[in-house]
């Protein structure tokens, strides 16, 4: 192996390192909902409303529920999303497991997912705080989303995350605020 080949291999390795090194994408959003914090927590701790209002969400299926050693309830879902590739009408289907950790009932939810074949790991934390606004009492929902992805895909992920997450939280707000007590009592 010659010196030129060794230098080329080193340069390619350095280039690959910079392209594939982990990069974090962090988004925060919050919304006020004119509903009781426990009610909002209950609705947002279910995958159905999350999938329904996510632009790329397609299907979510409960696989299992279990309690960790520390007593935290965890719900494991299999989620299917369809991500547009940006040309023609081609979409990429992602299937991955999502874990909802009900950290503090009525106050905090953590959602974790890892898509090994995309090199993407996500963590979403939602904190529910009782609050009053001009229209009356309700709940402030603050969401922090941290996605770790290879640097080469981080701008694509950031673009699509910015396009979907604030809108999905806002549309969940509209759905939750419009739910009538009579309807909820009949369903439960």
C-alpha positions as CSV (number, residue, x, y, z in Angstrom):
1,X,0.0,0.0,0.0
2,X,1.5,3.3,-1.0
3,X,1.5,6.6,0.8
4,X,-1.1,8.1,-1.5
5,X,-3.5,5.2,-0.8
6,X,-2.9,5.6,2.9
7,X,-3.6,9.3,2.8
8,X,-6.7,8.7,0.7
9,X,-8.0,6.1,3.2
10,X,-7.4,8.5,6.1
11,X,-9.1,11.4,4.3
12,X,-12.2,9.2,3.5
13,X,-12.3,8.0,7.1
14,X,-12.2,11.6,8.4
15,X,-14.9,12.7,5.9
16,X,-17.1,9.8,6.9
17,X,-16.6,10.6,10.6
18,X,-17.8,14.2,10.0
19,X,-20.8,13.1,7.9
20,X,-21.9,10.4,10.3
21,X,-21.1,12.0,13.7
22,X,-24.2,12.4,15.9
23,X,-25.9,15.8,15.8
24,X,-28.8,16.9,18.1
25,X,-31.9,18.6,16.9
26,X,-33.8,20.3,19.7
27,X,-37.3,21.7,19.4
28,X,-39.5,23.2,22.1
29,X,-43.1,24.1,21.9
30,X,-45.9,24.8,24.3
31,X,-49.6,25.3,24.2
32,X,-52.3,26.2,26.7
33,X,-55.4,23.9,26.8
34,X,-58.6,24.9,28.4
35,X,-59.0,21.5,30.0
36,X,-58.2,19.9,33.3
37,X,-54.5,18.7,33.5
38,X,-55.4,15.1,34.4
39,X,-57.8,15.0,31.4
40,X,-55.1,16.4,29.0
41,X,-52.5,14.0,30.4
42,X,-54.8,11.0,29.9
43,X,-55.5,11.9,26.3
44,X,-51.9,12.7,25.4
45,X,-50.6,9.5,27.0
46,X,-52.4,7.5,24.4
47,X,-50.8,6.9,21.0
48,X,-54.1,7.4,19.0
49,X,-54.3,11.2,19.4
50,X,-50.6,11.5,18.8
51,X,-50.7,9.5,15.5
52,X,-54.0,11.2,14.4
53,X,-52.4,14.7,14.5
54,X,-48.9,13.9,13.3
55,X,-48.4,14.8,9.7
56,X,-46.5,11.6,9.0
57,X,-48.2,9.3,11.5
58,X,-50.0,6.4,10.0
59,X,-50.7,3.7,12.6
60,X,-49.8,2.9,16.2
61,X,-50.5,-0.4,17.9
62,X,-50.1,-1.1,21.6
63,X,-47.7,-4.1,22.0
64,X,-47.5,-4.3,25.8
65,X,-47.7,-2.3,29.0
66,X,-45.5,-3.0,32.0
67,X,-44.1,-1.4,35.1
68,X,-40.4,-0.7,35.6
69,X,-38.7,-1.6,38.9
70,X,-39.2,2.0,40.0
71,X,-43.0,1.7,39.5
72,X,-43.2,3.8,36.3
73,X,-45.8,2.5,33.9
74,X,-44.4,2.0,30.3
75,X,-46.5,1.5,27.2
76,X,-44.8,0.0,24.2
77,X,-46.2,0.8,20.8
78,X,-45.3,-0.2,17.3
79,X,-45.6,3.0,15.2
80,X,-45.7,3.3,11.4
81,X,-44.9,6.6,9.8
82,X,-44.7,7.6,6.1
83,X,-42.1,10.2,5.4
84,X,-42.1,12.1,2.1
85,X,-38.8,11.9,0.2
86,X,-39.2,15.2,-1.5
87,X,-39.4,14.1,-5.1
88,X,-42.4,12.7,-7.0
89,X,-44.9,11.3,-4.4
90,X,-42.4,8.8,-3.0
91,X,-42.7,8.0,0.7
92,X,-40.4,6.1,3.0
93,X,-42.2,3.9,5.5
94,X,-40.6,3.7,9.0
95,X,-41.7,1.1,11.4
96,X,-40.3,1.4,14.9
97,X,-41.1,0.9,18.6
98,X,-42.1,3.9,20.8
99,X,-42.1,3.8,24.6
100,X,-44.4,6.1,26.6
101,X,-43.1,6.4,30.1
102,X,-45.8,7.8,32.4
103,X,-43.3,9.4,34.8
104,X,-45.5,11.5,37.0
105,X,-49.2,10.7,36.5
106,X,-50.9,14.0,35.5
107,X,-47.7,15.9,35.3
108,X,-45.0,14.4,32.9
109,X,-44.7,11.9,30.0
110,X,-41.5,10.8,28.3
111,X,-41.6,9.2,24.9
112,X,-38.6,7.4,23.5
113,X,-37.9,5.9,20.1
114,X,-35.0,4.5,18.2
115,X,-34.9,3.8,14.5
116,X,-31.7,1.8,14.2
117,X,-31.7,1.6,10.4
118,X,-32.0,5.4,10.1
119,X,-29.5,6.1,12.9
120,X,-32.1,8.2,14.6
121,X,-33.0,8.4,18.3
122,X,-35.7,10.6,19.7
123,X,-36.8,11.7,23.2
124,X,-39.9,13.8,23.7
125,X,-40.8,15.1,27.2
126,X,-44.2,16.7,27.9
127,X,-44.8,18.5,31.1
128,X,-48.3,19.4,32.2
129,X,-48.8,22.4,34.5
130,X,-52.1,23.7,35.9
131,X,-52.6,27.3,34.9
132,X,-55.3,29.9,34.4
133,X,-55.7,32.1,31.4
134,X,-58.4,34.8,30.6
135,X,-60.9,32.1,29.5
136,X,-60.5,30.1,32.7
137,X,-58.5,27.3,34.3
138,X,-56.6,24.8,32.1
139,X,-53.3,23.2,31.5
140,X,-50.0,24.4,30.0
141,X,-48.3,21.7,28.0
142,X,-44.6,22.2,27.3
143,X,-42.9,19.8,24.9
144,X,-39.2,19.4,24.4
145,X,-38.1,17.1,21.6
146,X,-34.5,16.0,21.3
147,X,-33.5,14.0,18.2
148,X,-30.1,12.5,17.7
149,X,-29.3,11.7,14.1
150,X,-26.2,11.6,11.8
151,X,-25.0,15.1,10.9
152,X,-25.6,14.4,7.2
153,X,-29.4,13.9,7.8
154,X,-29.8,16.5,10.6
155,X,-31.0,19.3,8.4
156,X,-33.6,17.1,6.7
157,X,-34.8,15.9,10.2
158,X,-34.8,19.5,11.5
159,X,-36.9,20.8,8.6
160,X,-39.5,18.0,8.9
161,X,-39.6,18.2,12.7
162,X,-40.2,22.0,12.6
163,X,-42.9,21.5,10.1
164,X,-44.8,18.8,12.0
165,X,-44.4,19.1,15.8
166,X,-45.8,22.6,16.6
167,X,-48.7,21.9,14.3
168,X,-49.4,18.5,15.8
169,X,-49.5,19.9,19.4
170,X,-51.8,22.7,18.3
171,X,-54.2,20.3,16.5
172,X,-54.2,18.0,19.6
173,X,-55.2,21.1,21.6
174,X,-58.1,21.7,19.3
175,X,-59.3,18.1,19.6
176,X,-58.9,17.9,23.3
177,X,-60.7,21.2,24.0
178,X,-63.6,20.2,21.7
179,X,-64.2,16.9,23.6
180,X,-67.5,17.2,25.5
181,X,-67.9,15.7,29.0
182,X,-71.0,13.7,27.9
183,X,-69.0,12.1,25.1
184,X,-66.1,11.3,27.4
185,X,-68.3,9.7,30.0
186,X,-70.0,7.5,27.4
187,X,-66.6,6.3,26.0
188,X,-65.1,5.4,29.4
